[in-house]
Amino acid sequence: QALHFCRETPHLQGVINTLISCRSLRLQATMCGIFAYIGDREVLQLLISALKRLEYRGYDSAGVGVYGKPIKLCKAMGKVQGLEDLVKGEDLQGTLGIAHTRWATHGRPSVKNAHPHVTKDSTIAVVHNGVIENYMALKEQLAQKGYVFTSDTDTELLAHSVDSMKKEMPTATWAEVVAAVLSLCEGAYGVAFIFSDEPDLLIGARKGSPMIVGVGKGEYMLASDASAVIEHTQDVVYLREHEMVQITRKGYETMDLGIVARRVRAALQGGCPSPTMASTANPIVRIEMSLQDIEKGGYKHFMLKEILDQPNAFRNAMRGRLHQEDGNFTVKLGGLEAMDDPHTSPLDRLGKARRIIIAACGTSWHSGQIAKCAFEALSKVPVEVEYASEFRYRRPIIYDDDVVIAISQSGETADTLEAIKIAKQNKALTFGVVNSVGSSIARETDAGVYLHAGPEIGVASTKAFTGQVIALLLIALRLAIHKKEMTQAQVNEYCLEMEQIPDVLEKWLPQLDKQVMAMAKYARLATNALFCGCGIQFPVALEGALKLKEISYIHAEGFSAAEVRHGPVTLMRDRLPCVVIAMKSDPAYNQIKSQVQDFKNQNALVIVVTDEGNKDFEGVAALTIFCPPTKLQLEPLLTVVPLQLLSYHIANMRGCEIDQPRNLAKCVTVE
């Protein structure tokens, strides 16, 4: 609101520039990794092992803090391996500690900016994910009190603020002090604190950044991701928004952060003794993930493992959802049928929707574009696909009979969560499509569908993308059946084809992997690449370009094949890799054929993905990949796989960090 007001007030242009710079900073913030442990085991190796599992969340620096008087720290630049080498010579014995692997937001990657951050006397230590947006104002207040900052981060002020607040509230508990401090912080955070005067206390809290409590036998963990605790326990508690947890070796207590802070303030104003805590009932959930799921299993990279695991991911996504009885198929999705409202189900509201709005970011936006084609073709409902990061800032018009589908692999994408809030404010039905069980989007939406794709560790998404496509196709089919837009014969045909996709892909993958590996050597030295497709294959082209640039650092762009003549053709030059998806079922197939000939005439390195047995590109394409046949709306599940493998093998030949590409992290949890 301030930004819109300032734009209408010329003499406040300076304020505009400040606000814009703040927003730019927020857009850069991504998800780091947090792990904390309290129990009876030596903590150091537990912290290091957990950080290795969290490293895909951020990897420019890492650090550990172990309880002591003072708290003992060790921090290092770069990946966790560097920290592991460094701690070998350090005295870091203890059974209570916190750890963090960082992706830089405030301050450059450096040892001084690595977490944990401590007070001057190392009596309070904190690790933090997210961004404190008003940190400059808070920092100035602390500086006036004599606090000296040794880092460029917003996190350090949390340690100093807690120290300052405790001096003002000497009789308050640490949980009350932390709650009071966090109530002053604007922005997003997932935090964990330890204190040198409390050998049996670990405090965590969340607002915007995910945090979970791992419940073991006589031990507890606090983490930003389930992958860090699965080695020790499958029983977890997902902290809710604005919730905090106080953990000792005897147990834990979850509390409403806002209520605690308000009671503390009320007690201060009235001179009352320390108030009682506002406990919340937050159940233990058993996670389905196994340790094997988050290990490479003999593969060189997680990304390759996840590409080749897609047949299993497809089966898991469809299990229990495609039903056949007396030769006829139907689709059952519990998230659509459940009725919180006794008068109508999410499916009923979806069937009566004025339109569907899909909000997503990155790869999820591409799956949303594929879903748009499927919904409009099968269910006959208009669909708009929005970048969630843009949707929230442009004051969208949303009606109460709209349905907003939010797509996110992690279920924690901040911009997508904000889109959900906007939709709910306008009384639209919100529907989540996520992979992570118990995630924020799964909890915030009115209904939803899980992908069941299993953990995806590689930063560049592969099986989660195709899992999203499968889930969205199932929703489109279920809606088409509900609205009677398809005959039973058509439903049977589509469901049978979908049911066969995992086996078809599994049979094709070994040969495809070898073929694409051989092709990759011709494009490995490229500096630019072009991907083209039409209709439902256009978002596949966008996804192929994104994968190549993400992990190989080759500049790649995706275009609609029909749009290439409207500008991008100027990029054509000798040996430029140009990947064209040209399936015969595409209504624009003849136009694509013509475009491929133009690319050849420009001496581009033309790679065509087309139907099995299609000879139209003999003598035209330099390299051809033949896809097994299937229905038009299902084709992206197959055509994207060679593009994933091509990106992988090119990146591998270039010696790139495939699972942890530079400047990227797995999940963006602040705007």
DRENNU-561354 format. One record per residue: z, x, y of N, C-alpha, C, CB in turn. Coordinates in steps of 0.05 Angstrom, whole numbers, plus 5000, padded with zeros to 4 digits. Glycine has a CB too. Layout:
% DRENNU-561354
ZXYZXYZXYZXY;...
***
This chain:
% DRENNU-561354
500050174976500050005000500050185025502449815000;501650395024501650575047498950705052503750805042;497550765030494950885033492950695047493850975006;492950445038491150245050491950205080491249975035;494550195086495350165113494450395131498450135115;494750635121494050875136491050885142494951125121;489450795123486550805127485750625151485150715102;487350425156486750245179488050345205487649965172;489450565204490850675227489950965232493950655223;488051005250486851275253488851495259484851265275;490951435275492751655282494551745259494451575306;494351605236495851685213494151825192497251445200;491951945201490152085182491552305166487752195197;493552435180495052645166496552535142496952775185;497552295145498952165122497052115099500351905131;494652025107492551975086492152235070489951885099;491752455084491152705070493452785052490652925090;495952735061498252805044498352635019500852765060;497852365023497852185000495652254980497551895009;493352324990491152394972491752644957488552424988;492952834970493653084956495753034935494653294976;497652854940499652774920498252644896501752594932;496352464902495052334879493452534863493152114890;492152734876490652934862492553084843489253124881;494953144853496853294836497653124812499353364853;498052864817498852694795496552674774499452414805;494152674782491952654764491752904746489352614778;492853124755492653364739494853384717492853604757;496853214719499153244701498553134674501453094713;499153294653498753204626501253234610496553374613;501053184585503453174569504253444558503052974546;506753524561507853764549509353684524509753914569;510653884511512053824487515053884490510953984464;516753694481519653734482520853704454520953524501;522753884448524353854424527153944429523054014400;529053794419531853874422533353804396533253724446;535353964390536753924364539753954368535854134343;541253784354544153804353545053744324545653614373;546553934312547353894284548954134275544953864266;548654214250550154434238548454674231551654344214;545854644233544054864226543555054250541354764216;542955304244542155494265539655384278541655774254;539655374305537655214319535055364326538855104344;535155624328532955774339530355734324533556074340;530355764298527955744282526955454282528355834254;528855264283528054974285526554924311530554794284;527455044333526155004359523355124358527755134381;523055374347520455504346518555354329520755794336;519455264305517655114287516754854300519055044261;518554714314517854464327515854514350520354324339;516154724365514254784387511454844376515255034403;511354974352508655014340507354754334508955194315;508854564325507654304319506954144344509554134301;508254204366507754074391505754214408510354034406;504754444399503254614417500654484426502554874403;499554304411497154164419497553994444495953994396;500153954451500753794475500853964500503553664471;500754224497500854404520501354684511502954314541;500154884522500355154511499855374531498455184488;500855334556500555554575503155724577499855454603;505455614568507955764567509855604549509155814595;511955734541513955604523516655734527513055624493;518755584520521455694523523455544507522255694552;525755674502527955554488530555594503528255664459;532455414500535155444511537155374490535555264536;539055554485541055514464543855494476540855744442;545455314466548055274478549755534477549555054463;551155584499552955804501554255794528551456074497;556055974534557355994560556856274571560455944558;554656304587552656104596550656024575551256204622;548955824582546755754564544755984562545355494575;543856044537542156274532539256184533542856404505;537556324548534756254551532856474541534156194580;530556394532528356584527525756434532528456694498;523956544550521456414557519256624557521756294586;516756524552514456704550511956554559514156804521;510156714570507456614577505856574552506056804597;503856394554501956364532502956184510501156624521;501956224486502556054464505256114451500356074443;506055944433508755964421509056214405509255714403;506856324394507056574379508356794396504356654369;507556804422508757004440511756974443507356994467;512556724445515456664447516856744421515956364453;515656684398516856754372517257054369515056644349;515257204379515557494378517757594396512857634386;518057464419520057544439522957484430519457404465;523357264416526157184409527257354387526256894401;525557514373526557674351528657874360524257824338;528557964385530458154395532658034411529058364411;532957774411534857634428537157514412533557414444;539557504424541857374412541857084419544557514420;540756914402540456634408541556464385537456564412;543956534376545256384355546556134367547356554341;546555914351547655664360546655434344547255624390;547855204348547054964333546254734351549254874314;545954794377545054604397543054744415547554484413;540754624419538754754436536554564444537654994422;535054654464532654504474530354694476533254374502;527954584474525554754474523254594488524754834446;521254744497519054614512516554794511519854574542;514354664507511754794510510254664532510054794483;509254814552508554714578505554694582509754874600;504754494596502054474608502454444638500454234596;501654644653502454674681501654434698501254924693;503554334714503054144735503854264762504453864729;506554274766507554404790507954704784510254274799;506454874798506755154794504955274773509655224787;504055514777502155644758503555704732501155904771;501955744711503155844686504456114690501055864663;507056134685508556384689511256354675508956454719;512556584671515256574658517256424676516256854653;517056464703518956334720518656034721518756444748;516155944716515655654716515955524689512955604727;516255684668516655574641519355434639516355804619;519555244621522055104616523455244592521454804609;526055204589527955044605528555164632530555014589;529454984650530355074677533355034678528954924700;534755214692537655214692538655234720538755444675;541255174723542655224749543155524752545355064750;544055594775544455884782546356014762545655914810;548455874753550355984734549755914705553055894741;547355804701546455724674548455544659545955974657;549555354673551455164661550054904653553755104679;547654854665546154614659543254704654546254404683;542054604632539254664625537754404620539154854601;535254404629533654164626530754234618533653994652;529554074602526654074597525553804605525954144567;523053804614521953564627518953534623522553564657;518053304616515253224616514753034639514353104589;512553054653511852864674511852994701513852634674;511952834722511852924749513852774766508952894761;515552914781517352794800515952784827520152944802;515052544835513152524857514552584884511952254858;517152524886518552564911520152834910520452334917;519253024895520853264891521153424916519553434869;519153414934519453574959521753474976516753554975;522053214978524253104994526953174981523952794997;527053144954529553204940530153504942529353114911;528053664940528453954942529554044969525754104936;528553914990529553975017532553905020527953835038;533353675009536153595010537853804996536553324998;536953894972538554094957538654364972537354124929;536354434984536254694999538254685022533454745010;538654455035540554435057543454465047540154165071;543854405021546454445009546954724999546854244986;544854895002545155174994543955244967548055244993;542655054954541455124928538855284932540754854913;538555494916536255674917534455624893537155974918;531955584898530055524876528555784869527955304885;528355834843527056074833524356024820528856214813;523555764819520955694807519355524826521255554780;516855464819515255284836515155004824512355394838;516754944804516554694790518254464803517454724761;517554224795519253994803521553964784517553744803;521454094761523554064740526154194748522554174714;525954424761528354574768530254404785527554834783;529154234802530854074819532653884803529253914840;531753804779533353634762535953764754531853544737;535854024747538254174740540154194764537554454729;538954264787540654294811541754024821538954424834;540153814818541053544827543353454810538753344825;543253504784545353424766547953574773544653464737;547553834779549854004787551153894812549054294790;549453834832550353734858551753464855548153714877;550553284839551753024835554453034821549752844819;554653224802557153244787559453334806556853444764;558753504825560753594844561653354862559653814862;559853174867560552934883562052724866558052814895;561652734839562752544821564252684798560552354809;566352834804567653004784568752844760569753164796;569452594764570652434742568552294725572652234753;566052294734563952154720563152314695561452114738;562152174675561152314651558352434657560952114627;557552624640554852744644552652524642554352964623;552952334625550952124622550751964648551551934599;553051904661553051764686551751934708555851684694;552352184708551252364729548152384726552452644727;547252424701544352434696543052174705543752494666;544151944698543051684705542851664735544751454693;544951744749544951724779542751904791547651814790;542352134780540252314790537452204785540552594778;537052114760534452004753533651754769534251944723;535651604777535151374793533951444821537651204797;534351694829533251784855530451894852535052004866;529551944827526952074822524751864820527152244797;522651904835520251744832518151894816519151674861;516751744799514651864783515151814753514552164788;514452014737514751984708516352214697511951974694;517952154676519452374664520252294635521952434680;520352504619521752504593523452754595519752494568;526152734592527852954597529852994575529352924624;530853244572533053304554534853504568532053414526;537553454568539453624581541553724561540853464604;542453974565544854074552546654204573544154274529;549254224567551254314586553154524573552854074597;553754734588555354944576558254864571555355184595;559254654585561954564581562154344560563254474607;559854274547559854064527558254164502558553804538;559654294483558254394459557354184440560154584445;558053934445557353714427556053484443559853614413;554153554460552753344476549953424482554353304502;548153234477545353244484544552984497543453314459;543352994521542552754535539552744539544052734562;538352524534535452484539534952224553533952494512;532552204566531851964580528851954583533251944608;527751714588524851694592524151484613523451624565;522051554627520651364645517751454646522051344674;516051314632513251384633512351594612512551494659;514151774604513451974584515051914558514152264594;513651914535514951834510517152024501512951804488;519251914490521452064477522451914453523752114498;522952064431524051934407526552084398521951924385;528351944385530752064373530252074343533251904379;530452314331530252344302533152324291528952614295;533452154271536152104259536152224232536751794258;537652444229537852584203540552534191537352874206;541252704171543852684158545752884171543552744127;547352784189549152954204547853124225550553134185;545453054232544053204253542153004267542453444241;541453074292539752914308537753084324541352734328;535452974329533453104344532452924367531053184327;531453054388530252904410527553034415532052914436;525352884415522752994417520852814432521653054389;518652934441516552784455514452684436515252954477;514652764410512552694391513752694363510152884393;512952504347514052484319513352734302512952244306;511152874309510353104293512553324293507753224303;514253324314516353524315518753464298517253554344;519153214290521453144274520853074245522852904287;518353034238517652944212518453134190514652894210;518753394196519653594177522553544169519353874189;524053404186526953374182527753084175528453464206;526252894185526952614180524652424186529452524197;524552194173522651994179523851754194521251894153;526451774199527851564213528051634243530651514202;526851464260526851524289527551284305524051634297;528351334329528751114349526951184373531751104358;525150994380523351034402524850944428520750874399;525451134445526651054471524750864486527451294488;525850654497524250474513524150574541525550184512;522350454557522050524585524750474599519850354599;525550674616528050664631530450654612528050414649;530350794590532550804572533451094569531750684544;536051144565537051404560538651414535538751504584;539251654524540751674500542751904503538851724476;545151854493547252054492547852114463549851944507;547452374455547652444427549852654423544952554417;551552604402553452804393552952844363556452714398;554453014351554053064322555052824305555453314313;556652654317557652414303555852174306560352344314;553952174325552251944328550851944355553751694325;549651724362548151694387548551424398545151754382;548051404424548251144438545951124458551051114453;544450914456542350864476543350674497539750744462;542350724522543350574545541150514564545550734559;541550294579539650224600540150404624539949924607;538150564631538450764652539150634679535950924654;537750414685538150284711540950164713536150064714;541950034692544549914693546750134696545149754668;546450354682548350574684548450674713547650804665;546050714724545950824752547150624772543050884759;546550374769547650174788550650154786546449894782;551750174762554650154759555950404771555350124729;554650634768555750884780555850854810554051124771;553650764821553550734851555650524860550750634860;555950314845557950104853560750224851557649864834;561250384831563850504828564450694851564050654801;562450844859562751034881563350884907560251204884;561950674912562350524937565050384938560150324941;565950294915568450154914570850324907568349924896;570350574901572550744893573750674866574650744913;572150544849573150454822573050684802571550214812;574450674781574250874760571450864746576450844739;570951064731568351084717567750834702568251324699;565350704706564650454692564050494663562350314706;564150284648563350294619560250304618564450044604;559350414595556450454592554950194584555950664570;552450174592550849944587549249994561548949874611;550449964538549150024513546849834507551150024490;544849934494542549764486542349774455539949854499;541149564444540649554415537749644410541149264404;537449874400534749984395534650074365534150234414;533149934349533249974320531950234311531849744306;532750324288531550554275528950464262533450694254;526850624265524250564253523550784234522050524276;522350724212521550924192518550984197522050834163;517951234204515151304209513651364183514951544229;511151294182509551324158508351604155507251114158;508351754176507252024176508652204155507352144203;507052384143508252584125507752864136507152554096;509253054125508853334134506053434128510953524121;504953344105502253424097500153324117501553314070;500653104130498752984149498453164173499752714158;500453324180500353484205499953774199502853434222;499153844175498454124168495454144162500054214144;494354384165491454414163490354374135490754694173;492054424115491254374087488954544079490454084084;488854794088486754984079484354994097485854914052;484154814116481854814135482355024157481454534147;480255124168480555324189481655204215477855454195;480854954220481754814244482554524238479654824266;484354414253485054134250482653954255487354054269;480954034274478653864282476853824258477153984305;476254044243474554014220475853844199473854294208;478453874194479853704175479653414183482853794173;479853364209479853084218477052964217480953064246;475053124222472253014220471752934191470253224229;472553114172471953064144473852854132472253324128;475952784146477852584137477052304145480652644148;474852274159474052014170473551804149471652044187;472451864126472251654105474951524098470951764080;476951694095479651594089480751434113481651824082;480251534137481151384161479851114163480551554187;477251094156475850834156477150644135472850874149;477750754111478950584091481650474100479250734064;483250654112485850574122485750364144487450814132;483650384161483350194183482549924173481150294203;481149914150480149654139482049544118477449694128;483849704108485549614086487249374094487449844077;487049164078488548924083487348744104491248994090;485048824115483848674137481248534129483448854161;479748654110477348524099478148394073475048734095;477748134072478547984048476047844036480747774054;475847854010473547723996474647533975471647933983;473747283976474647083957472246903950476946913968;471746883924469346723915466846823928469846423920;466547083932464147193942463847183973461847053931;465747053986465647034015467847214028466046744024;466947344050468847524065470047374088467247764075;472447464095473647384120475147624131475547144117;475947614156477347834169480147734177475847954194;482247884170484947804177486248024193486647734152;487147964217488448154234491148034243486748234259;493348134232495948024238496548014267498048174224;495648224282496148234311494748014327495348494321;492647894315491247674328492447404321488347684322;493547384296494447134286497347064294494247124256;498947274300501747234306502047054330503147504312;504146874329504446674350507246694362504046394338;507446844384509946844400510146574415509947084420;507746484424507646224437507146014414505346214459;508845814411508545624390506045454392510945444389;504745454415502445274420499745424417502645154447;499745684419497145824418497646114408495845824445;495646214393495746494383494046664401494846504354;494346934399492547114414489647064408493247404408;489046994382486246934375485246684389486146894344;486946484392486046244407485446314436488246024406;487146474448486646554476484146724478489146694487;483746894459481347064459478846894456481547274436;479046694439476746514435476046354460477246324412;478046294477477546144502477246314526479845944506;477146584522477146764545474646734562477347054535;475146744588472846754607471247004603473846734637;472647224599471347484594473447674582470147614620;472547884570474248104561473848344579473548174531;476148454587476048704603477248924585477648674630;475749134581476749364565477549584584474649464544;479949674583480949894600481650134582483449804616;480450364589480850604573480150854589479250584546;480751084577480051334590478651524569482551474602;476851694579475751904561474351784537477852084552;474951904514473651824489474151524484474851984466;476451424491477051134486475250954503479951074493;474351054526472450904542469750884528472151044570;469051094514466451084499466650884476465851364487;468950874462469150674441469150394453471750724424;470250364477470150114491467350024497471750124516;465550214504462750144510461350054484461350394521;461950174462460850084436461849804430461550284413;464449754435465649494430464249284448468649494436;463549354472462249164490459649054477461549294517;458049244466455549164453456148984429454049414443;458249044414458848884390459948614397460949034373;461748594416462948334425460748154436465148384446;459048264452457048094465454948004445455648234488;454248174425452248104405453347914384451148354392;455847964375456947814353458547574362458647994335;460247614382462147404391461147244415464747524397;459047334427457847194450459847154473456746924441;461347364480463247354501462647584520466147364491;462647534547462047754566464247964566461547644594;463548214567465448434567464848634589465348584539;466948714603466848924623468549164613467848824651;467549404616468949644607469649804632467349814587;472249854636473249984660474650244653475149794675;474250444670475950684669478650594679474750924686;480650624662483350534671484250684696485350574648;483450934698484251094722483050984748483451384718;480850844746479550724770480450434773476550734768;480750294751481450014750484049954767481949924721;486050124764488550074776488550114806490650254764;486550264817486550324845484650144862485750614849;483149974849481149824864481749534867478449864852;484249454861485049174864483148984849485149104893;482949004823481048844808481748544808480948944779;479648384806480048094804480348024775477547944817;482747924768483347844740484347554740485548034728;483247404722483947124719485947084696481446944714;487446864696489446824675488146754648491346604683;485546694648484246654622482446894614482446404624;482947124627481647374618483347494596481347564642;482147664580483647834561483048124567482747754531;485148284570484848564575485648724550486648654600;483648864540484149034516484549324526481749014496;486849434519487549714526487149894502490449724538;485550094505484950274482486150554488481950304476;487650664469488850924473489651034446491250914492;488851284440489651404415492651434414488351684412;493851544435496651604435498351364441497251814456;497251164455498750934464500651004487500350834441;500251234499501951324522500451384547503551564513;497851344547496151414570497151254595493251354564;497951404615499251284638497451094653500251494657;494951164658493150994673492650734658490551134678;492450754631491950514615494450334615491250594586;496750454615499250294618499350144644501750474614;498450284665498450154692496449914692497750354714;494149944678492249724676493449484662489749824661;495149544642496449324628498349174647498049434603;499849324663501749204681500249024701503349424697;497949114711496348954730495448694716493949114740;494548724691493648484676495848284672492448574649;498248384666500448204661501448074687502848364648;501248214709501848094735500047854741501748304757;497547874731495647664735495547464712492847774740;497547484694497847294671495547294651498247024682;494047514651491947544630493247634604489847744639;492047564581493047654555492347954553491647494532;494348114545493948404541493948464511496048564556;492048634503491648694474491348994471489148544463;492949114454492849404451491449494426495649514451;489849704428488549834405489450124406485449804406;491450194389492650464390492950574361495350454404;493350834360493850964335496751014329492351234333;498251064351501051144348502950904346501951324371;504150874323505950644319508450674337506850634289;509250454349511650464366511150574394513750614353;508650634401508050754427508450544450505150854427;508350644474508850474497506850244499508750634523;504250304495502250084497502649884475499350204495;503449974451504049784429506349594436504649934403;508249694451510549534459510049364483512949714464;508349454501507949314527505849094525507049514548;504049104506501948904504502948654490499449014490;501548424494502248174481501648174452500847944495;499548314444498648324416497048584412496848074409;496248644387494748884384494048954355496249114395;492649174352491749264326492249574325488749194321;493449664303493649954298491250054284496250014282;490550314289488250434276488850524248487250664293;491350614243492150734218490450974210492050524195;489551124230487851354225489451604217486151424250;492051584219493751824213493852004237492651974189;495652204236495952384259493352534265498252584254;492852564291490552724300491652944317488452544316;491453194307492653424319490753564338493753614298;488153584330486153704348486053554374483453704334;485953714396485853584422483353414426485953804444;481053504416478653344418478653134397476053534415;478552884405478852664386476352624369479452404401;476752574343474552514325475052264309474052764306;476952284290477452054272478851824288479152134248;480351894309481451674325479251524339483551784345;477151664348474951524361473551334342472851734372;472851424318471551244300473451034290470351404276;476051094288478050894281478150674302480751014278;477950744327477850544348475450364345477850684376;473150494339470650334336470950134313468250524331;472050224290472550044267474349814275473750204243;476549874288478449664296477249464315480949794309;475649564334474449384353472249214340473249544377;470749334321468749174306470048954290467149364288;472349014278473848804263474748574282476348934249;475648644306476448444325474048274333477748564350;471748404338469248264345468448074323467048454352;468548164298467847994275469747754273467848154250;472347814276474347604273473947394295477247714274;473347474319472847294341470347134336472647444367;468247264326465747124320466146904299463547324310;467746964278468446764258469946534270470046894234;471946604286473646394299471946214317475846524316;470046324331468346164349465946034335467346334372;465646104309463346004293460646094304463445694291;460646344314458146454325456546594303458846654346;457646614279456246734256456446554232457347024249;454246544217454346394192455946554171451446324181;456746414150458246564128456446774116459146364107;453946724114452046924102451947174120449246804099;451947134146451947364165454547514163451447274193;456747374162459447494159459547664134461647284159;458647554112458547694086456947954088457447524064;454647934102452848164104454248384120450248084118;455448314142456748524159459148644145457548404186;460848474133463248574120462548754097464948344111;460548684081459748844059458749114068457548704043;457149124089456249374101458549544111454149324124;460449414124462749564135464449674112464449384152;464849524091466449604068465149854055466649374048;462549874056461150094043461050354060458350014036;461550324086461350554104462950804095462150474132;465550774086467051004078465751164055469850924070;464751014035463551154012460851284020463050953990;459351144038456851264047457351524062455351054065;459251514080459851754096460951984078461951694118;462751904060463952114042461752254025465951984023;459752104016457652224001455852394018455952003987;455452324043453652454062454852714073452852274084;457452724077458752934092458253214082461652884093;458553274056458153554047455453664055458553574017;453353504050450553594056450253614087448553394045;451353414101451053414130452453654143452253154141;454853724133456253944144454654204142459053974131;453554254119451954494115449454494133451054514085;448154264135445754244151446354294181444453964148;448454174191449154204219450054484225451253994227;451454614206452354884210449955074214454054984186;447855024198445455184200443955124227443555114177;444054884236442854814261444254934285442654504264;446854954283448555034306447855304316451455034298;446855484299446255754308443955754329445455934284;442255554329440055544348441055454376437955354339;443355334378444355234403446955384413444954944402;447855574397450455694403450555854429451355874380;448255944438448156114463447355954488446256344459;447155694484446255524507448455514528445755234497;447555474553449455434575449455144584448655614599;447454984576447354704583446154554559445554654608;446754294557445654124536445453844545447454144510;443553694534443053414541443253244517440253394555;444653014519444852814497443852554507447852784488;442152414491440952164499441151954477437952214506;441451704486441451484468441051224484444051464451;440351014471439950754485441750544472437050664484;442450334488443950114478446650214467442449964457;447250134442449750194430450050494424450150044404;447750634424447750924419448251084445445151014407;448050964468448551104493451451214495448050924517;453551044489456251154488456651374467458250934485;455051354445455151574425454151834437453551494400;452051814453451052054466453052164486448351984481;454451984500456552074519458752214503457651834534;459552104480461652224464460752494453462352034441;458252514445457252774435457352984457454452744424;456552914481456653104503459453184510455252984528;461252984509464153044515465253244495465752784516;464653194469465753374448464753654452464953274420;462153694459461053964462462354104485458053944465;462653964508463754104531466754154527463353934557;468153974513471054004509471654264494472153764494;470254314472471154524454469354774455471254424426;466854764465465154994466464855104494462454934454;465654944514465455024542462555034552466855284547;460754914537457954894545457754644563455954874520;456454664586456054434603454154244589455054514631;455153994584453453804570453653534584454353774540;451453394584451453124597450152924578449853134624;451252684579450052464564448652264582452152314547;446352174574444751994590443551774573442452144605;443051544585441451344572438551454570441551064587;437451444547434751554543432751424563433751514515;433251164570431551024588431851124617432050734587;434051264623434551364650433751644655437551334656;432951784634432352074637430152124657431552194610;428151944657425951984676426751924705423551794668;429151814709430051754736431751974748431551494736;431252214740432652444752433352664732435252344763;434752614710435552824692433252994681437052714670;430752884681428453034670428053294685425952864672;429153314709428953564724430453794711429853524753;432353724693433953924680432454054656436553804670;430253934648428854034625427754314630426553844618;428254484610427154764612426954874584428854944630;425755094582425255224556427755254540423855494560;427755154515429955184495432555044503430555474491;432454864522434854704528435454524505434454544555;437854534492438454354470438554064480441154434457;436953894468436853614475437153444450434153554490;439453314448440153154424439452864430443153194416;437752744414436852474418437552304394433752464424;438952084399439551894377437351674378442451764381;435751674357433351504356433351344330430751664359;434851124330434950954306432950734308437850844302;431550674287429450474288430450194295428050464261;432950134290434049874297434349834327436649824283;434250054342434550044371432249894384434850334383;432849684400430649544414428849724431431849324431;429949944440428350124457427250364441430150234480;426950324415426050544398423450674407425850454369;421450504413418850614421419050784447416850384425;420750694465421050844490422451114484422750674510;424351104465425751354458423751554445428051304439;421951444428419951624416418251754437418051464397;417551604457415951724479417551934494415051504499;420151884498421852074512422052334496424551954517;422352314470422552554453419952724456422952474423;417652594457415152744461415152884488412752554459;416252754509416452884535418253134534417552694556;420453114519422253344516420753574503424753264501;419253514482417753724468415753854487416353604443;414453694503412553794522413753984542411053574536;416353954547417854124566419054364551420053964580;418354404526419354624509422354614505418554884522;423554384506426454364500426854394470427554084509;429354464462430054474434430954194426432354694429;429154044415429653754410430953724382427053594411;433353604382434753534358434953224356437653664357;433753104336433652814334435452724311430752724329;437052514317438652384297437252114292441652344306;436352074268434751824262435251724234431751884267;433751514227434151384201433151554178432751114201;434451524156433651654131430751574124435551584107;429051774120426251724112424351684136426151494095;425351684160423651654183421951904189425351574209;419351874189417552104192416252114220415452104171;417251944238415951924265416352174281417151684280;418252344274418752574291417852844279421752594298;416352814257415253064244413353194264413852994218;413753454268412053604286412753564315409153514282;414753394321415653354348418453464352415653044355;420253384335423053484337423253764324425053294324;424753934337425254204325427054174301426454394345;429053994303430953954282431553654279433654114287;431753564255432153274250434553224231429653144239;436253044239438452954222438052674213441252994236;437952624187437352354177439952214169435452364153;440451974181442851814176442351604155443851684202;444351544138444051324120443851064135446551314101;442450864123442050604137444550434137439750454124;444750284159446950074161446249884183449750204166;447949694189447449504210447649634238449549274209;446149524257446049634284448849684296444449454302;450549484294453249514307454949724292454649244308;454249784267455849984252454750264254455949894223;452350284264451050554265452650764279448350524278;454050704302455550914315457551054297456950804339;458550914277460451044259459251274243461550834239;456651264240455151474226453851674245453051354208;452551564266451051744284452851944300449351584303;455351864304457052044319458052284303459551894329;458052264276459152474259457552734261459252384230;454852724260453452984263453853104291450552934259;454352944311454853054338457553194339454652834359;459553074325462153204323461953474308464153024308;460453474286460153724271458553934286458753664244;456553844301454954034317456754164338452653884330;458354014351460154124371462054314358461653904386;463154234336465154414322463854674314466154264297;461554674301460454924291459455104313458054864272;458354984335457655144358460055284370456154974380;462255134373464655244384465855464366466755024389;465655414340466655614321465055874323466655504292;462455844325460756084327461156234353457756004325;462056094374462556224400465456334401462156014422;466956294380469656394380471656254398469656684387;471155994403472855834421475355744407471255594432;477355674423479855564414479355264409482255604434;478555194385477654924380479854714381476354914352;482054764368484254564368485754544394486154634346;485654764410487154764435485354874457489654944432;483254724465481454824486482754854512479054624489;481755044528482955104553483054864572481455344567;485054854588485454654609485654364599483154664628;485954334572486254064561488854034546483853994543;489953794546492153724528491453454515494953714544;492953384494492253164478492552894492493853154453;494552874509495152614521495852634550497452474505;494852464567495452464595497452244600492852424613;499952324606502152124607503052074636504452214591;501752194655502252114683499552084696504052324699;499451934718496951864730495652104743497251634751;
***
